[in-house]
Amino acid sequence: MGNKMRMAVAAGSLTLAMGMGVFVGAAWARQEYMDQALSDLRDAKSNLQEARHDKGGHRIAAIRYIDEAIDEVQAGIEAGR
């Protein structure tokens, strides 16, 4: 194989590798499952806030735990960026 052919193969391989890196980086940055979990937690909190009865303090405790879970998911999303 001549030098020009080797250079072309090397350049093509590098371009392919860089392109794959962009796609992997985009998939990593999206974090679809974390984003969905965050949305679900916010929906659950909203539902609990709309509930009429305290259920012996359990509704308030659940809201507090959801707030903690939201904080953790947000921290995980930030760590993944």
N, C-alpha and C positions, 0 to 999 in steps of 0.2 A: 504494500500500500504506500503511495507517495505521500510526501509531506502535506501537500494541499488537501488530500483526502483525509489524512489524520486530523488536520486542523478543522476540516468541515465536520467530521464525526465528533470531535471534542466540543466544538461550538454548538452543535445540535444537541449533544448530551447535556451541556451546561444550560442551554435554553430550556430544555425539557425539565431538568431538575428545578430550575428557578420557577418555572410555571407551576409545577406540582407544589412547590412551597407556598405559592400564593393561594392555591386552592385549599391546601391544608390549613394555612393561617386563617383564611376566611371562615372555614368550617369551625375552627377552634374558637374564633372570636364571636361567632353567632350564639353558641351555647343555648341551643333551642330548649333543651330539657330544663336548664336552670331558669331560663326566662319563663317557661310555662309553669314551673313550680312557684315562682314568684307571683305570677298572675293568680294561680290557684289559691295561694295563701292569702292574697289580698281579697279575693272573693269570699273565702271562708271567714275572714275577719269581718267583712261587711255584713255577711249573714248573721254572725254572732252579735254584732252591734245592733242589728234590727230586731233581734229576739226580744220578747217582752219580759220574760221572767229571768231571774238571776240563777235559778237552778242550784240554790244552796252555795253560791259563790263559784260554782264550776264554770259558768259562762265567762266571768271576769278572768278567772285563772287561764281559761283557754285563750282568751284574747291576749293575755300577757305572754303565753307560750308562743302564740302565732307571731307576735311582735318580735320575740327573740329569734324565731325561725326566719322571719323576713330579713332581720339583720344579718344572720349567718349566710343566707342565700345571696344577699347583696355582696357580702364580703367574698364569697366564693366566685361570684361573677367578676368582681374586681381583680381577684387573684388570677383568674383565667385570662385576663386581657394582656 
